[in-house]
Amino acid sequence: YFVEKSPYMEHLHKFVSEEEISTYSGFAVTFLANIKNIHGLHTMRIVGCTCLRQSIWRKCVSLALFLCYYLQPSQRQCNVNGIVVQALNNVEVKVIISYDIICQWGIHFWDHMAEFPDDTCLKITLEAIDMCVPKFHLWAHKPHCYAHFSFNYVSDAGQTHREMSKENWADSNKAMA
């Protein structure tokens, strides 16, 4: 269930030196990750994808995704881009992407996707992707994010919190140790 290492690492080497600072979210997660004392650490976090409907780790399903790989010591958009491209590479149906800072990451989503080689280009269109912030994290965002990124206004999303990945991490922590 891990991404293919060599295309992922090639992608990271192109973008890893870019500094990404954002004050968009009340969490300021990117800013805080960049100022932590992380000298000597190879990784600080893992990105993972789960099926939003079934709440299980999946390699590739119609509604969501699973692939994970270690991040270098900050939350970089290039990490998530590489993982999303590999997860959605062969998907041709409607997808809901839920990400704590999607209001920042999603702005340039299609520009970033265009930077990938042709063999990894997404087959889905702009209309086939909805982007949302998980309900627990939405309150910390600015008010104009509430309607734009709320699951409450996305058709086929149902009434759920979409925090399954965090629930799955709680169960998976022992396996990751």
N, C-alpha and C positions, 0 to 999 in steps of 0.2 A: 503493500500500500504506500510505499514511498515513491516520490517523484524520481524520474530517471536523472541520475546525478550529473552526467556530463552536459546535457543541454541546459539544465538548471544552473550549473556553475558558470557556463559560458554567458548566460543571461546576466547573472549577478555581477560578473567582472566588468560588464559594460556600464552598470549603473550604481554599484555599491559605494562609490566615492561621493555621490551626490548627497548633500545635506538636506534633509527634509524637516523643516520646523513648521509647526502649525499651532495656532491658538484658536482654531475653529471650534473644537470641542471643549467643553468644560473639563474633561479629563486631561487634556493636553498630553496625551499618551506619547506622542512622538517626541515632544520636547523633553519630557521626563526621562524617557529611555535614553536620549542622547547625553544627558548630564549625569547619569548614574556612574558611580565608580566601578567600572567593569574591567579594569586592567587585568589581563591574564585569562579572561574567560573567552572560550571559543563561541559559546552560545548562551543566550539568556532565555529564549522562549522557542516554542514550536508552533507552527501554523498547522492547523488541521481543518478538515472539512467533513461535515456530517450531512446526512440526509435530513432535511428540515421536517419532512413528514414522518419518517420512521424512527428518527433519533438514533441512528446507528452509523458507525463508521462505514463508509462505502467507497469503493474505488471509483465508480462512475454510475450515477443513476439519473433517471429522467428529471427529477426535481432539484437535485443538488449534487454534491460532490464529496469526495474524500481523496485527499492526497496530502502528505505532510512532509516537511523537511525542516531541518534546523535553520534558524535565522542567525545572522551575525548579531552582535550586541546592540541592536536597536530595531525598532519596528519600521522597516523600510517598505515602501510601496513596491519596489522591484521584486521583493520576495513574494509578495502576494500575487503580483502580476504573473510571475513564472508558474506559480502553483495553479492559479485559475486557468491559465492557458492549457496546462497539461490536463487539468480536470475536465474542462469543457471541450477539449479538442474534437471529440467525436459526438458531441451532443447536438441534436437538432430539434429540441423541443423547448418549451417555455421553462425558464430558470429563474429562481429567486435567489439572489445573493444577499446574505445577511452578514454584515461586518460592522464592528463597533465604530469605525471611523469611515464608513462608506461615503459620507457627505464630502469628505476630503478626497478619498481614494477614487471614488466613482466619477469625479469631474473629468478626469483625463483618461478614463478607462479605454475608450476606443482609440485614442491617440497612442496609448501604450501598446494596445493589441496590434496596431499596425507595424510596430517595430519588430515583431517576431517574424521568423522565416516563414515562407509560404506553406511549408509542410505542417506548421503548427497553427495556422490561421484558424480562427473560430468560424464555424459553419452557421452559427446562429446570428440573428440580426438584433439591432437595437430594440425593436419591438418585443423580442422574445425574452428580454432580461428585465426583471424588476430588481431594484436595489433598495434595501431596507436596513435600518439600524435595529438591533434587538431591543425589545421593549424596556428592559432594565437599564440600558445605556441611553435611551432616547431623552430622558429627562435632563441629562447633563449637557445636551446640545442646545444650540441657540433656537429660539422659538420658530424661526422659519423652517427649521428642519422637521418639526413635528408632523406637518402634513405631507411634506415631500418624501419622507423616509419612514413613515409609519406603516407597519403591517396592517393596521386597521383599514387602510384604503387600497389595499392590493387585492385584486380578484384572485380567487383560488388559494389565498393564503390561510384562510380560516382564522379562528380566534385563538392564537397561541402566542407564547412569549418569544419563541425562537432562540432560546438559550441552550439548545440541546448540546452544542459543542462543549459548553462548560460542564454540563451534567456528565457528558461522556469522559471529559478529562478527569473528573473526580474518580470515576471508575477505573481509568487507565493509568493513573499516577503510579501505582505499584509496578505496573509492567514497564513504565518508562525509567524507573529508578535503576 
